[in-house]
Every structure is written in C-alpha cells, then in structure tokens.
Amino acid sequence: MSNRELYDQVFVKNLCVEKEALNDKLVYQSVTAWDSIGHMQIIAALEEQFGITMETDDIIDFSSYTKGMEILSTKYAVTF
C-alpha cells in the first residue's frame, strides 16, 4: 500500500468520510468528526502509521487534508 493510500485510510477511518471527500476542501471542523478530539485521533494514527512523532507546532498547523501531506512530506520525509 502506498503512503498516499495509508494517509487516506487514516482520514476515512477517523473522520468517517468517503474517499471522495479527501481533497483540499477537507479542513479542520469542516466535518463533525474533525473536532479537537478527532484531530488528535488523526495525529496519533498518522504517527503510528508512519513511525513518526509530530512536533506541537506541526500538530497545530495541521489544518487540512492537504496541509497534512505538506507537513509530512517536508518535515518527516513521507513521500506521496
């Protein structure tokens, strides 16, 4: 499974959204499940999935589906 597929899987599972919803319009609090608790569930799942520990500033900046890929690729060497 590719990194993109693994990344997408985290969002689908934790936010209970369809794969078609995974785009640049998916942002923090745009769906009910992406509240503060959902946010930390996404972060924890991504850390486990990719074997990383995200810095606090990155967790705060992780404001959208697209921004998350940018953070993971530039700071944690996850290629998409």
N, C-alpha and C positions, 0 to 999 in steps of 0.2 A: 504494500500500500504506500502511495506517495505521501510526502509531507503535507501536501495540499489536502489530500483525502483525509488524513489524520486530523488536520486542523478543522476541516469542515465537520467531521464527525463529532468533535467536541461541541461545536455550536449547535448542531442538530440535536444532540442528546441533552445538553444542558439547558437550552432555550426552548426545546420542543417546537422547533420550526422546521419547515420543509427545506430541502436543499436549495430550492429555487429562491428562497428568501435570503440566501447568502450573497450579498452584494454590498456596494458602498452606501446603500440606504439603511443597512442594519447598523444602528448606533445604540449606544447606551441608553436605556429606558425607552427605546422605540417599540419594544415588545414587553409585555407584562413580566415575563420571567427574567429579563435583564435589569434587575434592580441591584441593590448593593450586595445582597446575598448571592444572586445569580452571577454577578461579576466575579466574586471571589471563587465561586464554583468553576467558572471558566478558567480563571488563572490557575487554580490548583490542578485542574485536568490537563491544561497545557504544560504546566511544569512537569507533571508526571509523564505525560505522553512524550515529551521531547527531552527529558532528563536535565532540566534547567531549573534555576532558582531566579525568579524575576526580582529586580530591584523595585523598591517602593515607588520611585518616580515613574518607572515603566508601567507599573500596575495602574497608577493614576492616569497616565497618558493613554492607556489602552481604552480608547473611547468609541471605537467602531471595529467592525469586522476587518475592514481594510487597514486601519491603523495598526491593528494587532499583527497582521502579516508584516507590515513595515518594521515594527519594533522587533519581532522575532528574527527577521532576516538581517537587519543591520546590527543589532546588539547581541544576538545569540547564535548567529551563523546557521539559522534554519533556512534552507533554500526552498523556494516554492516554484 
